């Protein structure tokens, strides 16, 4: 009573009372919950089997084909273990950025309105919610490591296979939990933006170290294998190989960090907790609906705050009326609605930093891959080029994706829907044509083609860039999945086709556009007829990605 009169928070945990009521309500639905759990476990088992097959195929490809391949002699010099460490380190940095965007401390809308408004101490239920998230994060690490652990099985390892894989999986899960707790520290300290900003710095540093390693190996000097071996990404493999002490050390780190974080969770404002909860709910709903486009948008927009530099830049543009990009593309160049639309889209792409990051990542991924031993094998090289091309295309289609998310923007432009999509594709095609030319020139040199063949391959790369632009427009305007039709077809065991058609929409055109470029890597010299084929493929891709029936004019 005295605490209530003084308006001080009391020791009452609303989470416990809510969970008690939920538990009583769920007892009557045990059979339904058991069936849902069975389907979830079965689906997870199938996904793990599929991922294991892919991991084993790539591992076997590298183990049996470390020499030769398509690349010129002396290009692939970085050991596969070092290349894998660099790639996995980038993945860990991306996971840290993801945790900082989605929380990790968060409440949903109902919890925010009901619990955070009560005069009770927040620490108990916020700590409990964070502990729940950590359990799910550790489970995610367990699932992610199983395919990799099976692929990395070695006859010479000291521990039994099941025990070793279990230790490696637990090690990865605990590592992800440590990253989540680091993000929680940055969250209540108000420094979450530093983590997201540090992702670019860390990736750049890793790229420079990787390039230095390649230069050292090419010059005949000892490489940086010891440096790659001590990075945290090597700990799960070491734990699987017999270094079991890593797991209890990580568990102690998780316990210590949680003990430090839990009492300080009350420093997070209600607005911060609810904003992170809304971002998590948005991403979770997109994942549940299997909508990868919405999932990517939800993650990209989560935790997006205008920095001081961005605010100053916006104020400078408002005061001067333009910026360097605006002066480079003056409004006088825009003739008619089509020109105005293309100018506006070009300015959006030029001013969006993620566009240039995606183009750089799409180029550096195949370039860095070709520096690794064994990357000259056809499967590995083609996979790297395809993934890099899709990353670059998605970045160049950022403006088209933004326009597709707000259909009212297209409706106010006095152009047909087909013309609008072709305008989006033309602007993205300029960037991707340059990207395709640069990538093709490097790949032509990497596979030791002569000068004439490299020129033809560059022309094919330009055409591939145009096809990629059409694919990114097709992906941006991908309609939502009609789950009603899918469920009806599922009763007849025919749901696979619409699901695959939905998930591959846009990516199918991207892959089609890159195929002539990949074929050119296997032909020496490159025949001129392949350029004609690439032109036809680019035309088909452009028509498929940008064509849409215009709405008929309204009747009076």
N, C-alpha and C positions, 0 to 999 in steps of 0.2 A: 504494500500500500504506500509506504514511504517513497519507494522508487517511482511509483506511478505519479505521486504528487509532485515529485521533483523533476518529472519528465526525463528520467534516466532510463536507458535501455535495461531490460530485464532478461534473465536467463530463461528464455522460452524458445524452444526449437520447433518452428512450425513444420519443418521438413519431416520430423518424426511423426507428428500427428497426421500429416497428409499421407505418408507412406503406410501408416496403419490402416487408414480408410481405403487406400488403393489395394492393399493386400487382401482385405476382406472382400472387396468387389471382384478381385481376380480369382478367388477360390472357386467361384461358380463357373469359370471359363477355362478350367484346367485342360480339358480335351482340345479345345480350340488353340490354346497356347502351345500345347505339345505338338500339334500338327504344324503350326507355324515354325516352331523350333526345328522340327524334322526337315521341313522344306529349306530352311535357312542353312542348316548343316549340310544338307545334300548339295545345295547350290554352291556353298563354299568349297566343298570337297571337289566338285567338278572344276571350279575355277583354279584351285590349287593344282589339280592334275594337268590342266591345260598349261598353266604357267610353268610347271615343272618340265613338261615336254619341250617348251620353247627354250628354257634355260639349259636343259641338257643338250639340245641341238646346237646352240651357240657354243657351249663349252666344248663339245666334241669337235665342232668345226675349228676352233682355235687350237685344240690339242693335236689334231691330226694334220693341220695345214699351216703350220707356223712358217713354212718356207714357200716361196713362189707366190702364185696368185697373179692378179692383174697389174699390180703396181710395179714401177720401175725398181731395179735393184738399189738397195741402200736407202729407200724412203721409209719403210716401216722399221723403226729402230727401238721404239719405246716398248719395254716388256709389257705383256698383257696385264700382269698384276698391277703395274704402276698406272696404266691407262684406266683399269677398272677402279682403282682407288680414287683417281681424280674425278671420275664420273659419279661415283657413290658419294664423294664429299660434296659435290654440287647438289646431289639429291638431299643430303642431310641439311644443307643450308636452306634449300627450298622448303623442307619440312619445318624448320625453325621459323621461317617467314609465314608459313601457313598457320602454325600454332599462334603466332602473334596476331594474325588477322582475325582468327576465330575465337580468341580468348587469351589464354585458356580458361580464365575464370569468367563465367557468364551465367545469366539466368534468362529464362524465356519470358515472354510477355506476361503470362499469368503470374508467374513467380515474382516478377518485378512489381506488378501493381498490387499484389496481395501481401507479399512478404516484406519487400523493401520499405513499404509504408508503415509497417508495424514498429512500435518502440521496443524492439528486441535487439539483442546483439547478433550481428550478422555472421560472426566468425564460425560458429558451429555448422550452420547449413551451407555456407559458402565453401568451407573446407571439405564438407561431405560431397558436395557437387564436384569440386575439383578432384577429389579422390576417385569418384566414379569415372571422370574423364580420363584420369591416369590409367585406370584399369583397362578401359577401351583402347587407349593408346598402346599399352603394353601388348594387348591382344593383337592389335594391328601389326606390331613388330614381329610377333610370333608367326602370323600368317605370311608376312612378306618374306621371312627368311627361309621358310620350308622349301620353296622351289630352288632358291639359291643354294641352300645347304645340301640338298640332294644332288644338284649338279656339281658341287665341289667335293663330293665324296672321293676320298683317296684311299687306296688299299693300304697305305703306310701309316694311316692315322692311328693314334694310340688308344682312343676310346671307341666303344661300340658305336655303330652308325646312328642308332636311335638316340643314344645318350649325347653324342656329339652334336647332332642336329638340334636336339632340345636345348643344349647349352648355348649354341649359337643363336637360336631363336630368342631365348630369354635375354641374351646379351643385347640383341638389337632392340627388343622391346624396352628394356631398361634405359638404353641410350636415348630412345625417343622420349621416354618419360623425363629424363634429365633435360632434354631440349624444351619440353613443355614447361617444366618448372623454371627454366631460365627465362622463357617468355613470360611466365607469371610474375617473376621479379621485375622485368622491364615494364610490365603492365601497371602494377601498383606504384612503381616509381615514375610513371609518366614518360617512359623512354621506349615505348613499343615501336615508335617510328624509327628509332636508331637501328633496330634489328632489320626492319624492311629495307632501310637504306644501306645497311652493311652487306646485304645479299649481293648487290652489284660489285661492291669492293672485294668481297671474298671470292666471287667468281672470277673477277679480273686477276686477282693474285694467283689463284689456282691455274688460270690459263697461262700466265707468265712463267710460273714454275714448271708447268708441263712443257712449254716451249723450250725453256732452258734445259730440261732433261733431254728433249729430242736433239738439241744442238750438241750437248755433251756426248751422247751416244753416236751421233753422226761423225763427230770429230775423233772418235776412238777413245774418249776419256771415260772414266767410271761415271755411271749415272747417279740418280738420286733415289735409288731403291731403298736406302735406309730411311730417308725422309718419308717416303710413301708408306713404309712399313710401320712407322710409329703413329700415323694418323689414326683417329678413332674409328674410321671405317674398316680398319683391319682387325679390330677387336672381335667381332662375331666369328670370323674365320679362325682367329687364334683360339677362341674359346672352344670351337668345334674341334680344333686340332689337339686339344688337351690342356690349354691354359685356363683351367676351370676357375682360378682365383679371380678372374676378371668379373665374373658374375656377382659374387658377394661384394666386391668393391663397388660395383655400380649400384647394387641394392642399397648399400650403406650411403652412397651419394644421394640416391633418391630419397631415402628416409631423412637424411640431414637437410636437404633442400626443402622438403615438404614441411619439416618442423620449423624452418625459417620463414617459409612463405605463409603458412596457415594463419598465424596471429596478425599478419599484415594485410589480409585480404579486405579488411574493412576500409582500407584507404581508397579502394576503387569506388568511384561515385556510382550512384544508381544509373545515371545516364550511360556511363561506360559499360556497366554490366549488362544493361538491357540492349545496348547497341551490339555488343559482341554476341549476345544471345540471339538477336534478330538475324545477324549474319550467319551464325551456325544453323539456325532453323531454315534460312533460305537455301544454304548449301545442302543441308540434309534433305530437304524436300526435293531439290533438283536431283540429288543422287537416288532418292527413292523412286522418282519418276523416270530415272535413267535418261535424263536430258543433259548431255554433256555440254551443250552450248550454254544453257542457263547456269550449270555448275561452274563453268569457267568465268562467266560474268559475275556470279555471286562471290567467288573467291577474289577476283580482281577488285571488286568494289568494296569488299569487307575491310574495315579499318582505314578507308581512304580519307585522309585529312589534308587540307591545304597547308603546305609548309610556309614558313616565312618567306622563303625565296620565291615560291610560286605566287604568294599574295603580292609581294613587291613587283613581280613581273606583270601580274594582272593589272595592278594599279598603274604601272608604267605604260602599258598598252592603252589603258583607258585615258590617261593623260595626254599621250602623244597621238592617240587615234590609230596606231598601228605598231607593228614591231618589224624586225628584220625580215621575217618571212612575208609579212603583209606588204612590205615595200618591194620585196622580190617578185611578188605576184600582185601587182596593183589591181584595183577594181576595174580600171579602164580596160583591162584585157578580157574581162568577162562580157561576152556578147550574148545576150539573151538568157533565158532560164537555164539552158544546158551549160553554158559557160560559167554562169554564177554557181551552179551546183558543183561543177568540177573544181572551180577555184576554192569553194568552201571546203570540199573534201580534201583537197591537197593541203590546205592550211591545217586542217585537223590532223592529218598524218604527219606533217612536218613538226607540229607542236607537241605531239604525243611521244614521250620518251620510250614507252614500251614498244612502239613500232620499230624503232631503230635497234632496240635490244633484241627483238625477235628476229630481225633480219641478220644481225650479227651472230646470234645463236644458231640460226639456220645455216649460216655459212661456216662457222667455226666447228660445228659438230662433225660434218664429214671431213673437214681439213684435219682436225685433231685426230679423228679416227684413222685416217690414212697414215698417220705417224706411228701407229701402234703395230707391233709385230702380229701378223696374221690377219690384219684388216683388209689385205688384198684379196682374200677369198671372196668369191662372187656374192654369197649370201650376206656376209657382213658388210661389204661395200655398198650393195644395193639397199640394204636396210638403213644404213647411215644416211645415204643420199635421200631416200624417201622421207625419213623422219625429219631431216633438216629442211627439206622443201616444204613439208606440211607446217612446220613451226614458222618459217618465214612467211608462208601464205596467210596463216592466221593473223600474224602481226600486221601485214599489209592490208588486211580486210577489217581493221578495227573500226574505221569510219562507217563502212557498210553495215557492220554488226550493230553499231550504235543507232544507225538510221532504221534498221529492221526492228529494233526493240521499241521504237516509237513510230508506229505507222502514220501518225498524224503529220509527221514531218514530210513524208512523201506525198501525202494527200494534198498539201497546200502548194506543191510545186506544179505549175501548169505544163506537166509532161506526162506521157504515158508511163505505165509501170515498167514496160520493157526498156524505154529510153533511160529511165532512172537507174535501172540495174546495169545497163551498158555504161552509163557514166561512172558508176561505182567501179565497175570492172576496168574501165580505161585508166582511171587514176591509179588503182592498185597494180594494173598491168605495167605501168611505167616503172614503178619500183621493182616489181618482180622480174621484168625483162632485164634490167641491169643486174639483179641478183643472179638470174639464170646465166647471163653471159659470163659473169665473174666465176661462178661455180663451174661452168663448163670449161672455161679456160684452164682453171686449176686442175680439174679432173683429166683434161686432155694431156696436160703436162705430166700428171701423176702416173698415167698409164703409158707414157712414152710414145704418144702419137706424133706423127710428123706435122710440119707446119700447116700443110693444106688440110689435113684431117682435123687439126685443132680449130682452124677457121670454120669448117663445116660444123664442128661440135658446138662452137660458140653460137652460130646461127640457130642450131637446134635448141640450145639453152635459152635463147631469146624467145623462141616459140613456146618452149616449156613454161617460161614465166607468164606468157599470155594465158596459157591454159590454167596455170595455177591461180591467176586472178579470177578467171571464170569459176573455178572451184570454190574459192573463198566467198564469192558472191552467192553461189548456190548454198554454201554452208550458212551464211549469214541469214538468208531468207528461208531457212529450213522450217517448215511448219511444225507445230507441236504434235506429239504422238497421240493419235486417237485411241485411248486405252479401251474405250467401249468396243471398238471393232477388234482390237487385239484379244480381249477376253472372250469375245464370241468365237474368234478363230481358234483360240486356245482350247476350247471345248472339242474342236475337231482336229486337234494336234497340227494346226496350220499357222501357228503364231510366229514361227521362226522367220518367214519371209518378210512380213511387215516390220518386224523388229530390226532385222539386218538392213532393210532398205532405209529405215529411219536413221540408224546409227552411221551408216556409210554415206549418207547423202552429203555431197560436197567433197568428202575425201575420195570418193570414187573418181570424180573428175580430176582431182589433183594427181592421183596415182596414174590415171590414163595419160595425163599431160607429160609426166616425167618418164614414161616408158621409152620413147624414142631416144632420150638422152642416155638412159641406162643401156639400151641396145648398142649405142655408139661406142660405149666403153669396151665392148667385146669384139669390135670389128676394127681391124687395122689393115689397110687404110679404111677410113669411113667412106662409104659409097655416097655419091650425091643423091641417089634415090632416097636415102634415109631422110634427107632434109625435106624432100617432097612429102614423104610419109608424115614427118613431124608437122608440116604445114597443114595437112589434112586433119591430123589429130587435134591440132590447136583449133582449127575451125569447128570441128565437132564439139570440142570441149567448150569453146566460146558460146556456141548456140545452146548447148545443154545447160550451161551455167547461168546465162543471162536472159534466155527467152522466157517470156511469160505472156499469157493472153491479156491484152488490155481490157479493162472493163468497158462494156458498151455505154454510150452516152445515155444519161437519164432521159426517160420519156416525159414529155410535157403532159 
